[in-house]
Amino acid sequence: MELSLPLNYAGDPRAACDQVAALESAGLDAVWVAEAYGFDSPTLMGYLAARTERMKIGAAILNVYSRTPALIAQTGAGLDAVSGGRALLGLGASGPQVVEGWHGKPYDRPLGRTRETVELCRRIWRREVIDHHGITDMPLPKEKGGKLGKPLKILTRPVRDTIPLYVASLGPANVRMTAEIADGWLPTLYIPEKARQVWGTALAEGAAKRDPELGPLQTVAGGLLAIGDDAAAVRDMARPQIALYVGGMGARGKNFYNDLAVAYGYEKEAATIQDLYLSGKKREAEAAVPDEFCELMTLCGPEGYVRDRIEAFREAGVTMLNVTPVGPEPARLISTVKNWLQGA
C-alpha cells in the first residue's frame, strides 16, 4: 500500500506545495491536486514537479467538460515530461453546479464523456493519428463547421505511452465503468466497512469486462490522520467536509454524496444535513453528521487503533492510503505510517 495526501488548496498554494514537498523525505509516495473552481491544478502540479524528485503527482480531478480530451492528454503528457514520468491523471465529471455554473457547459452524458476521454488519452499518448467521431469530433467535420481540420497525432513524444488514469466515481454505473476501463479509482467519503455493500456489485461487474493488460484496479482512499491517546477528538474535524458534500454539493435530488450517505445507511441523517445546509445553517448541519460517519472515514486515535483502521482500508481493497495529517508534526505522522506500511 502506498501513501499519499491531498493538497490543501484553500490558502497559499505555494506554501501548500512547499509543505508537501517537505514530506517527500518522510516517505510520502504521492500528492493529489484538486481543482474545483479555484486555482487550476496543472499549474500547481507543474510547480510540485519542480519541487520534488520522487513522489507521484496526481490530478484529482480534471473534469471532462471544461477541457477537450486532446488538451487533457496534452496536460498529462506535459506533466509526465516535466516530472520525469511521475504523473497520475485523475478524471471525472465533477457536478452540474460547477460544470454549468462555472464552465458554462451543459452537464450531459457524463459516463460517455469520461469513457471517450480515457480512450482518446491512451490513443494520443501512443501517438496514433486521431480520426475519431463521437461526443468529440477529431477533426471537426464539414457538416459541423469544420473547414481546414485534418487528423493529427501529438507533436511531441510522451515520456510514457501509458500514464495511469484514475476516475472519480460514486454511482453504480460510473463505478462499473471505472472498474472496467480505468487504472485506478478515486472514491470520496469512503468508508471501508461499508464499501462492499455500496459498490461491491458494480466493481465486480466492471472487473468482469476489464482488459487483463490493465492489471488490478488501484483504489485511493483515506481520511484525517492523527495518532495519540487524545487523537480521537480530531475526528470532529471531518464534520465540515461531510456536511459540505452531503448537504451542499448539489441541488436536492442531484447530490451524489447525499445519495452515497443514504446508501451507507444514513438516510434520515442525510436528509437532515441537506435541509440544514441548504437553509444556511452550516454549523447545525455539521452537528447532524453521525459520529460513526466521522469515525469510519478517518484514522484518528491511539496507535493500535490507527493501525487497525489502516488494515480496514487495506482489506477493503485500498492500494493507496490518502491521508491528511493533523497536528504540529506532519512529517512524523507520515514517517510513522509509512514505516507501518512497509513493515506490513
N, C-alpha and C positions, 0 to 999 in steps of 0.2 A: 504494500500500500504506500502510495506517495503522499506527500504533504504539501498543501497549497493554502493560500489565503486570498480573499477578495480585496482589491484595492479600495481603500476608503477615499472616495472621490468627492466628499461633501465639502472639504475645506481646501487648503492649498495643495494643488496637485503635485507640485514639485516636492514639497515636504513629504507628502504621502509616498511618492515614488522613492524618495531617498530612504525613507524608513523601511520600505520593503527591500530595497537593495541591501540594506544593512543586515537583513535577516538571511541573506543567501548563505553566509558563512555559518549560520546557526543550523543549517540543514534544510531550509525551505526549497522545495522542488519546483514550485510553480506559483504564478500570480495570475489572477483573473481580473480583467479590467471591464467594468460596466460602462454603459453609455447613457441609457435612458434618454432624457432630453437635457443633459448637462454637457460637460466637456466631451468632445468626441474621443473615442477610445484609441484609434490608430495613432494619434499624436502622442498620447501618454505611453502607448506600447513601444513606440519608437524611442522615446526617452528612456524607458526601462531597459530596452535592449542595449543602449549605450552605457547604462549604469550597472549592468550585471554581466556575468560571464557564463554562468552555468544554468540558472533557473529557466524554466519554460515560461513563455509569456502568452497568455490567452485572452481572447476577446469573449466577454460574457455579458451581453451578446451584441453582435451586429444584426440589426433586423433586416429582413429580406424585402422590405418595401422601399426604403429610402436610398438604397444603392442598387445598381444593376448587378446581376450575377457576375458580369465581367469585371466590374470595379471591385466587388468583394474578392474575387480571385486575385486581382492585382494587389489588393491590400494584403492578403495572406502571403503572396509571393514576396512582396516588398518587406514585410515584417520578417519573414523567414530568411531573407537575404541579409538584412542588417543585424539580425540576431545570430546568424550562423547556424540556422536550422533548428531554432527553438520555438517556433510558432505553434500555437494551438488556436484554431479558429472556431469560436462558438457562434452559432447561428440560431435565429428564432424569429417568430412572428411578432414579438412584442405584444401590444394590445391595441384595440381600436382607438382608445382615447389618445394615445401617443401618435399612432400612425396617421389618424385622420386629423387630430387636433394640432399636432406639431409639424408633421411632414406633409400634410395636405394630400394624402393618398387614400384611395378607398381601401378599406380593410376587407379584401376579398381573396378567396382561395389560399388561405394560409398554408395548408399542407402541400398543395400543388406547387406553390412558390418555393417552399423550403426544399421539397424534393428536387425541383428543377435546378435550384441554386447549387445543391450538393453535386448533382450530376455535371453541371457546367463547370464548376470549380475544378473537379477532378479531370475533366477533359482539357481544360485550359492549362492546368499545370503539367499535363502530359504533352503540351504543345501541339495539340491537334488543331487543324484548321476547322473553325467552328461554323457550321451551317445548320442552325437549329431553329425550329419554329414550334413554339408552344405558347406559354404565357408571355415569354420573352421571344422576340424575333431577332436573330443574328444571322445575316444582316436584315435590316428593315426592308420588307418587300415593297414593290411599287404601289400595290393596292392600299398600303398603309402610309404612303407618303414618302417612301424611300426613293432616292434618285441615284446616288453615287456609291452606296454601300456595297461591299463585297466580302466574302468570307475571309476571315483573318485568323492568325494564331498569335499568341502572346509574343511580343517583340523580343523580350529578354528571356534568358534561360533560368528558370527557377532553381534554387538550391536543391529542393526536393520535388519530385513529381507527385508525391502524396503527402500533403500536410494534414494532420489529424483534424477532422471535422466533428465538432460536438454540437448537439442540438438541444436547445432548451424546450422542454415539452412537459405537459401535465395531463392533458386529456387522453382518453384511451386510444383514439385514432392517431393522435400525434405521437404518443409513446410507442405505439405499434410500428409506425413508420420509422421512428428513431432507432428502434431495435433492429429494424431491417436494413437501413442504409447508412447509419452514422458510425463513426469511430467511437464516439462517446456520447454520454447523456448528462445533461445539466438540469436536474430537477430542483425545485425550490420548496422551501418549508418542508424538508424531507424528514420524516420520522421513520427510522429503520424498522421498528417493531410493527408498523402499520403499512409498510411499503408493499409487501406481498399481497395483502388484501385489496389494495387500491390498484396496483399496477401489474401484479403477477401474470394475469391472463394476457394483457396487452404485450408485455415483454416476451412471453413465451410464443405468442402468435407471430410477432415480428422476427424473433430469432429463428423461427422455422423457415423463413424466407431469406435469411441472411446469407450473403456470399461468404463462404468459408475463408476466403482470402482476406477479409476484413479482420479476422481474429475475433476474440471475445469483446463484447461491448464494455467500454470503460464507463464508470459511473463516478461522478464528482458530487460529494455532499458532505455536510458537516454543520458547524454552528459555532456559537460562542465558546471559547476555551478559557477556563480558569481552574487552577489546581490549588487546593488548600482546605483546611478544616472549615473555613468560613466562606468558601467559594460558591456554595450553593445559592447564596444571595444574588450572585451575578446573573442567574437565570432570568431574573426580572428585567434585565436589560434587553431581552428578546421581545418583550411585550410591544414596544413601539413598532418594530418591524412587522410582527404578526398582525397587529391591529391595522397597520397601513395597508398591507397586502390583502388581508381578508376583508377589511372594511372599506378601503378606499381605492384599490387598484382596479377600477372598472365600475360601470354602472350596474344597477340591480339586474340580475339575470345575465350579465356579461362580465362576470368577475371569475376568472379561472381559479383564483386562490380561494375564493369563498366556496366554490364547488369542491375544491380539494379538502377544505376543513370539514365540509359535510360528509365527504367520502371517508374521512378519518373517524367519523362518528360524533362530530361536534356540531350537529345540525342546529340545535337551538342556540348554542353559543355563537355560531357563525352569523345567524340572523340578528342577534342582539348586537354583536360587534359592528355589523354593517349599518344597522339602524343608527347607532350612536355616532359612528364615524361620519356618515353622510349628513348627520344633523349638526356637525361641527363639534361634537363632544368627544374629542380625541382622547383625553385623559380617561374618561369613563369607558371608552372602547378598549383602551389598554387594560384597564382593571378587569374587564369582562373576559379577557383571554384566559382559558383554563390553565391552572398551574401545571397540569400534566403535559399540555401542549408545549409550554416553555421548557419543561424538564427534558422531554424526549427529543427535542430538536437541538439540544445544546450538550456541551461536555463540561459541566461545572460541578466541582465537588472535591472531596479528598482524592488522593492519588489512586487508591484502589477502585473507587467509583468511576473515575475518569477512564481508567484502563478498561473497565467493564463496558463503558459507553463506546469506546473505540472498537471493542470486539463486536458490539451490537451492529455498528455500521459496517464492519468487515463482513459479518455473517449475512448481512442484507445484500451484499454484492458491491459495496462501495470500494473502488480501487484507488481513489484519490480523496483523502480526507481534507476538506476545505474548512479551515478554522479561522476565527477572529480572536486572537489572543487579547485578553483583558487584564490590565494591571501595569505596573511600572517597569516590568522586565519581560517584554515580549520575546526577546531573543532566548531567554532562559526557558520560557514555555515551549517555544518552537524546538529548541535543542532537546528538551526532555521528551517531548512526544516523538521526535524523530528517532531518538535512541530506542524508545519503546518499539516503534515500528520496525526498526532494523533488527531488533532482538527477538521479534515475534517469530 
